[in-house]
Amino acid sequence: MSKIFLFGSVFIFFTACVSIKQQQPVLSAPIGELKLLDIYEIPYNLSFKSTTVGGLSGIDLDEKNNQYYFISDDRSSTNPARFYSADIRINNQKIDTIVFKDMVVLKEEKNQPYPSFKENPAHTVDPEAMRFYPNKNRLIWSSEGERIVSEKDTILTNPSIFIMDQQGNWKDSFRLPPNLYMRAAEKGPRQNGVLEGMSFFDGYKKLMVNVEEPLYEDGPKAALILNNAFIRFFEFNLRNKKNTAQYAYELEAVAHLPNPVDGFKVNGVSDILNLGNQQWLVLERSFSSGRLACTIKIFLADFTNATNIAAIASLKNNKEFIPIKKQLLLNMDSLGVFTDNIEGICWGPRLANGRPSLLLVSDNNFKSFQKSQLFLLEIIPKATK
């Protein structure tokens, strides 16, 4: 394991309110900076309960039981699609160790493990985000689905949002709006750019999810310059599990020129976290071929005046809406540390000094040259005059 101790600063506004009922944090008072306290590296190919720990794409905290959850994006190819529970021990504002406590296999509606892509490509899943739902003692998770359109074959599997118990048993699913259905035509979600981030808000009455990249009808993928690459945030009511609103968010440009110049490049939103009062943390992750590191930018997003675009079929060349307002909080390139494929963010523990913290996790894609990293960030209040 390797550890690196550095810090960087940004300016945000935040106050955390936590009660026995596990109320969500509320953004209400000015505070000052995000400070990187520690980086912890989970060993490559770590084995736990006959599975390989990797592909960690989402993280969340059950605060009452001081237990963390990680979802793996393994599509039942290395091991069955699954999630882990763990104890993350923090001492002296550093991550002392991670103790994995359990591994649970995700199950489909008939309570069978999901098949691999090779076994049944139309019915496998691609897990990306997961949150603990304390009101029902359940877990909610998302799958990106699949879109393969070629001369040889066409595979169209819609993205999904599922509810399961802590034993991985399927309990229910959300009703997705039509613009999240996969299509053979260039309309709807792009492959591998669908439901990536997730967070509760409004006292666990609502759930927000986002597509990672723009829908075909909303515009182009992010490029090396700003190009009106708008993604959608989708609001769901937890009571009836229906989509109630949609909002537009403009992606930044891809951070670095790929090598070769016509090589792969991408920028999208990998996770979100509600702060209360219409404010969110948004992780944008940029990657360009020829580089090992990803560029991770953390934004403060304000939904206060954003237009509900649910009735707007296409955002291309459309000026009849107000997007989510965003402010850059931190470009992790400025920290001078290696940042891999960061895909998850959640609240960390209250630190010994009384300040709240955040935890970020990276997905190593089960590759030896990538890292499963856990970042501990401290939220420092702004000094009052």
Secondary structure as UniProt FT lines:
FT   STRAND          3..4
FT   STRAND          12..15
FT   TURN            20..21
FT   STRAND          26..31
FT   STRAND          33..42
FT   TURN            44..45
FT   STRAND          47..48
FT   TURN            49..50
FT   STRAND          51..52
FT   STRAND          56..62
FT   TURN            63..66
FT   STRAND          67..72
FT   STRAND          82..91
FT   TURN            92..93
FT   STRAND          94..105
FT   TURN            109..110
FT   TURN            117..119
FT   TURN            121..123
FT   STRAND          127..133
FT   TURN            134..137
FT   STRAND          138..143
FT   STRAND          146..149
FT   STRAND          154..157
FT   STRAND          160..164
FT   TURN            166..167
FT   STRAND          170..173
FT   HELIX           178..180
FT   TURN            191..192
FT   STRAND          195..201
FT   TURN            202..205
FT   STRAND          206..211
FT   HELIX           216..218
FT   STRAND          230..237
FT   TURN            238..240
FT   STRAND          242..250
FT   TURN            261..262
FT   STRAND          265..276
FT   TURN            277..278
FT   STRAND          279..288
FT   TURN            289..290
FT   STRAND          295..302
FT   TURN            304..305
FT   TURN            310..311
FT   TURN            316..317
FT   STRAND          325..331
FT   HELIX           332..335
FT   STRAND          342..347
FT   TURN            352..353
FT   STRAND          357..362
FT   TURN            365..366
FT   TURN            368..369
FT   STRAND          372..380
//
